[in-house]
Amino acid sequence: MPTAVSIRLPDEIAHKLENLASDIERSKTYIILKAIESYLKEYTDYLIALERLRDKDDEIISSDEMRERLALQN
């Protein structure tokens, strides 16, 4: 069962949301849900990248070396 969440938006964002919802003929809830889903996916990817960056055992190679490795695989 869905959970209700209540937020307060600055007037400018609320107006933009209202206009977008009207323009694309979708509900504000739909737009907010899609925005949150997108944010969570991007943030999860960011955390994975940050974890890999901090991994001292992970090999770091230059972009030139990466291009060479990719060319060898093709």
Residue pairs with C-beta under 8 A, 6 or more apart in sequence:
9 17
17 28
17 31
17 32
18 28
20 31
21 27
21 28
21 30
21 31
24 31
52 58
61 69
